[in-house]
Amino acid sequence: MRELLDGPPTRPLYPDVAQIMQCGRSKIFDLATRGELPFPVFKIGNRYLVPVLPLARWLGYEDIRPEDTTSGATGGGVTTIGPGRVA
């Protein structure tokens, strides 16, 4: 868990989040585009990114706060499309 929190404030949907969820590339992108992931996903250009704090909370770390991460960021100025939704 520490590796997740000590890294950047977002992680790529594939391969990082797919590996955590133990699913492949097609499945993770299918879940994201259908809005079936339990955390927000942002599409920026051709990249799909997941903010670390909602991902950590989904993994069961409810007591994680922004200051517990190296960057202290929650996803930086990007407007949330909604939990699990991408444009």
Phi and psi in degrees as GROMACS dihedral restraints (atoms count N, CA, C in turn):
[ dihedral_restraints ]
;  ai    aj    ak    al  type     phi  dphi    fc
    3     4     5     6     1   -59.7    20    10
    4     5     6     7     1   -37.1    20    10
    6     7     8     9     1   -61.6    20    10
    7     8     9    10     1   -38.1    20    10
    9    10    11    12     1   -65.0    20    10
   10    11    12    13     1   -44.7    20    10
   12    13    14    15     1   -76.6    20    10
   13    14    15    16     1   -27.2    20    10
   15    16    17    18     1   -83.2    20    10
   16    17    18    19     1    -8.3    20    10
   18    19    20    21     1   -89.9    20    10
   19    20    21    22     1  -159.9    20    10
   21    22    23    24     1   -66.9    20    10
   22    23    24    25     1   163.9    20    10
   24    25    26    27     1   -73.1    20    10
   25    26    27    28     1   -12.8    20    10
   27    28    29    30     1  -130.5    20    10
   28    29    30    31     1   156.6    20    10
   30    31    32    33     1  -127.7    20    10
   31    32    33    34     1   146.6    20    10
   33    34    35    36     1   -66.8    20    10
   34    35    36    37     1   141.7    20    10
   36    37    38    39     1   -58.7    20    10
   37    38    39    40     1   -42.9    20    10
   39    40    41    42     1  -126.8    20    10
   40    41    42    43     1   129.0    20    10
   42    43    44    45     1   -95.3    20    10
   43    44    45    46     1   -13.7    20    10
   45    46    47    48     1   -57.8    20    10
   46    47    48    49     1   -58.0    20    10
   48    49    50    51     1   -70.8    20    10
   49    50    51    52     1   -36.6    20    10
   51    52    53    54     1   -59.0    20    10
   52    53    54    55     1   -40.1    20    10
   54    55    56    57     1   -66.0    20    10
   55    56    57    58     1   -42.3    20    10
   57    58    59    60     1   -60.9    20    10
   58    59    60    61     1   -40.3    20    10
   60    61    62    63     1   -85.8    20    10
   61    62    63    64     1    -2.4    20    10
   63    64    65    66     1    56.4    20    10
   64    65    66    67     1    50.9    20    10
   66    67    68    69     1  -138.8    20    10
   67    68    69    70     1   164.2    20    10
   69    70    71    72     1   -85.9    20    10
   70    71    72    73     1   179.8    20    10
   72    73    74    75     1   -60.3    20    10
   73    74    75    76     1   -51.4    20    10
   75    76    77    78     1   -60.9    20    10
   76    77    78    79     1   -43.7    20    10
   78    79    80    81     1   -64.9    20    10
   79    80    81    82     1   -45.2    20    10
   81    82    83    84     1   -66.2    20    10
   82    83    84    85     1   -39.9    20    10
   84    85    86    87     1   -70.2    20    10
   85    86    87    88     1   -34.8    20    10
   87    88    89    90     1   -63.1    20    10
   88    89    90    91     1   -46.9    20    10
   90    91    92    93     1   -60.6    20    10
   91    92    93    94     1   -41.4    20    10
   93    94    95    96     1   -65.8    20    10
   94    95    96    97     1   -46.8    20    10
   96    97    98    99     1   -70.8    20    10
   97    98    99   100     1   -24.7    20    10
   99   100   101   102     1   -87.4    20    10
  100   101   102   103     1    -4.3    20    10
  102   103   104   105     1    74.2    20    10
  103   104   105   106     1    29.8    20    10
  105   106   107   108     1  -103.9    20    10
  106   107   108   109     1    13.1    20    10
  108   109   110   111     1   -93.6    20    10
  109   110   111   112     1   145.1    20    10
  111   112   113   114     1   -84.0    20    10
  112   113   114   115     1    19.5    20    10
  114   115   116   117     1  -147.5    20    10
  115   116   117   118     1   159.3    20    10
  117   118   119   120     1   -68.6    20    10
  118   119   120   121     1   146.6    20    10
  120   121   122   123     1  -128.6    20    10
  121   122   123   124     1   133.0    20    10
  123   124   125   126     1  -113.9    20    10
  124   125   126   127     1   131.5    20    10
  126   127   128   129     1  -100.9    20    10
  127   128   129   130     1   115.8    20    10
  129   130   131   132     1  -122.9    20    10
  130   131   132   133     1   107.3    20    10
  132   133   134   135     1    66.6    20    10
  133   134   135   136     1  -122.4    20    10
  135   136   137   138     1  -105.3    20    10
  136   137   138   139     1    13.9    20    10
  138   139   140   141     1  -104.8    20    10
  139   140   141   142     1   141.1    20    10
  141   142   143   144     1  -110.3    20    10
  142   143   144   145     1   121.3    20    10
  144   145   146   147     1  -122.1    20    10
  145   146   147   148     1   147.3    20    10
  147   148   149   150     1  -122.0    20    10
  148   149   150   151     1   125.2    20    10
  150   151   152   153     1   -64.1    20    10
  151   152   153   154     1   137.9    20    10
  153   154   155   156     1   -64.2    20    10
  154   155   156   157     1   -42.2    20    10
  156   157   158   159     1   -62.3    20    10
  157   158   159   160     1   -48.3    20    10
  159   160   161   162     1   -62.6    20    10
  160   161   162   163     1   -34.8    20    10
  162   163   164   165     1   -64.3    20    10
  163   164   165   166     1   -45.5    20    10
  165   166   167   168     1   -62.4    20    10
  166   167   168   169     1   -40.3    20    10
  168   169   170   171     1   -65.3    20    10
  169   170   171   172     1   -40.0    20    10
  171   172   173   174     1   -63.1    20    10
  172   173   174   175     1   -32.9    20    10
  174   175   176   177     1   -74.4    20    10
  175   176   177   178     1    -3.9    20    10
  177   178   179   180     1   106.8    20    10
  178   179   180   181     1     4.3    20    10
  180   181   182   183     1   -94.3    20    10
  181   182   183   184     1    73.1    20    10
  183   184   185   186     1   -66.9    20    10
  184   185   186   187     1   -24.3    20    10
  186   187   188   189     1   -90.8    20    10
  187   188   189   190     1     9.7    20    10
  189   190   191   192     1   -72.9    20    10
  190   191   192   193     1   133.1    20    10
  192   193   194   195     1  -121.1    20    10
  193   194   195   196     1   159.0    20    10
  195   196   197   198     1   -53.1    20    10
  196   197   198   199     1   -36.6    20    10
  198   199   200   201     1   -71.3    20    10
  199   200   201   202     1   -10.7    20    10
  201   202   203   204     1   -79.2    20    10
  202   203   204   205     1   -12.2    20    10
  204   205   206   207     1   -95.6    20    10
  205   206   207   208     1   158.4    20    10
  207   208   209   210     1   -60.1    20    10
  208   209   210   211     1   -43.9    20    10
  210   211   212   213     1   -84.1    20    10
  211   212   213   214     1   -24.3    20    10
  213   214   215   216     1    72.0    20    10
  214   215   216   217     1     8.8    20    10
  216   217   218   219     1   -92.9    20    10
  217   218   219   220     1   155.5    20    10
  219   220   221   222     1  -113.5    20    10
  220   221   222   223     1     4.1    20    10
  222   223   224   225     1   134.1    20    10
  223   224   225   226     1    -1.1    20    10
  225   226   227   228     1    57.7    20    10
  226   227   228   229     1   121.1    20    10
  228   229   230   231     1    23.0    20    10
  229   230   231   232     1    14.2    20    10
  231   232   233   234     1   -91.4    20    10
  232   233   234   235     1   134.7    20    10
  234   235   236   237     1   -76.4    20    10
  235   236   237   238     1   128.8    20    10
  237   238   239   240     1   -69.9    20    10
  238   239   240   241     1   130.5    20    10
  240   241   242   243     1   -80.7    20    10
  241   242   243   244     1   -27.7    20    10
  243   244   245   246     1   139.3    20    10
  244   245   246   247     1   158.0    20    10
  246   247   248   249     1   -56.6    20    10
  247   248   249   250     1   120.8    20    10
  249   250   251   252     1    74.3    20    10
  250   251   252   253     1     3.6    20    10
  252   253   254   255     1  -102.7    20    10
  253   254   255   256     1   141.6    20    10
  255   256   257   258     1  -127.8    20    10
  256   257   258   259     1   155.3    20    10
